[in-house]
Amino acid sequence: MCTICNFKMEFDIGHPQALAVAVATRAAIEAGVLTEDVFDGPLANAKRRVAAIDALKEFQDQLEAAMELRDLMKLPDFYVLLVESGTWGFFRATESGFDPDVVPGLPDVTADRQEDRDVVLIAAKSSLRTVIKREISASRAFSDELFALDAGPVDSEMLRSVMSKTFPEKLTRQGLVA
């Protein structure tokens, strides 16, 4: 499995915070904050997976475009889990952007001590897409529990800051949209 585009391995493990993100996502869909993609038919799972990979790729592209290389290199290695499809992405910064050839191990999400667990952003594809399109900010996605971040304090602050700067509130003619 690479950063996003050419998965070399697949794994589908849960994360302890995935259920909370799924519940918050469902509530946001029912409230009209998020829209839900509906995939039907025999290829529904494949379509869901492709849509998730596309969202992860777009997330990667926008992070790379928004950050100076020196700042990108400071990011910790981290995973992103999209809960609808169980699709995982792995992000490792290099001098040329996120590494497209890295083959990570399975993420450790169950260790008792935070420093023994891998850094994981848990989201639904629908909330990630909504943030990417600037319909809501990354900060709001975190505060509304549409995003969860399993990370130590330093890594958490760094990733939240980067995401808040990359995916801010959108300016409209009427003013700010949260």
N, C-alpha and C positions, 0 to 999 in steps of 0.2 A: 504494500500500500504506500503510495506516495503522499505528498502533501495533499493533493486533491485529485488531480486529473487522471492518473494511471494507477488505479489500485492494483497492487501486486498481491495482496492478501486480504481476506475479508474476515471479519469477526463480528459477532453480534452478542455482546454482553451487556447487561443492564448497568445502570448506575444508581446508587441509592437516592439521588435527587431527581431522577427522571420522572417519577410519578408526580411529584410536586409541580414540575415544569409542565407536564401534560395536563394536569388539572387547571393550572393557571391559563394555559393556552386555550383549553376548551371554554373556559369562562370568557376569555377575550374574544373568541370567535362568536360566542352567543351574544356578547355585548356589542358586536359589530366593529370592534377595534381591529381584529384580524380577519382575513378571508381564508377560507379553507379550500384547498385544491381537492377535487374529488376525482379519483381515478377508478374507473370501473372496467370490467371485462377481464379476460384471461391474462392480460399483460399489465394489470394494475400495479402489481408489486414492482415490476421492472420499470414502469413509468415513474412510480414514486421514488425509486432508487436513483434514476437518472435526474429527476428534478432536484433531489437532495444533493447529488454530486455537483450539479450546475450551481446551486446556491452556495456550496462550499467554495467552488472555484471563484465565484463572483466576490465572496467575502475575502478570499485570498487576494484577488486582484486589487480590490479597494484598499486593503491594508497596505499592500506593497506600494501602491501609488501615493498613499497619504503620508508615508513615513520616510524619513531620511534613513539611509542605509545604516548609519551608526546607531540609530534608535531601534531599527529593526533587529540588529544584531544583539541588542540587550534583552530582547524578549526571551522568556523561558520557552523550552519546548512545551507544546501543549496539544491536547486533543480537543476535537469538537465532536460532540454526539448530537445528531439530529434524531429526536425521539420517535417521530412517526414511522421512520423506516429502519431505525437501528443503524443508520449510516454513520460511520466514524471517519474523521479526517485527522491527519497529524501534521503539525506545523513545526518545522525546524528552520530557523533563519540561517541563511548563509550570506556570503558577500554578493551573491547574485539574486537574492530574494529567497523565498521559501524553497527548500530542497525538494525537487520533484522526484528524486530517486531514493529517498530514505525508505527503509523498510523497518518500521517500528515493531517492538514487541507488543504483546497485549497490554493494555493499560492496567495499572494497579489502582483500583478504585475502592478497595475494601480494607486496606491497612488501617489499623487503629490510629496511628500517628500520621498527621497531615504530611510531615516531611517525607514519609515513606510512600505516599500516594502520588500518582501522576497528576499534573495540572489538567483539568478538564472543564471546558465550557459546555454546558448542557442547554440545548435550545430545541425548539420545534422549527422545522423548515419554514413554516408560515411566519413565525415571528422574526427569524433571521432575514427573510426576504423583505418583510415590512421595514425592518431597520435599515437594510441595504438601500431601499428606495427612499429613505428618510421620511417615511410616513409617521414613524415614532423614533425617538432617539434611543441609542443604546442605554443611556442612563435610565430612561423610563422603562425599557425592557427589563433591566435589572431590578428596579424598584417595584415593578408589577409582577415580579417573579416569573417572567417569560424567559429570562436567562438565569441560569445558576452557574456559579463559578466555584469549583472545588479546587482551591489553591490556598497556599499559605499567605500570610498577610502581605508580604513584599510582592510576590507574584500576582496576587489578586489586585493589589493597588495598581501595579504596572499595567496589567491587561485591561482593567476597567478604565484607566486613564486613556490608554491608546484607543480603545473602542469608543469612548465618549468623544474624543477628538476626531476620530475618523467618521463616526456616525452621529453627528450632532442633531439638534433640533433643526427642522427645516424652516427657512424663512418663506413666508408667503406674502401676498399683497396685504392681507388682513393682519399680519403680525406673525408671531411665533406659533408653530404647531409643536406640541410636546412630542 
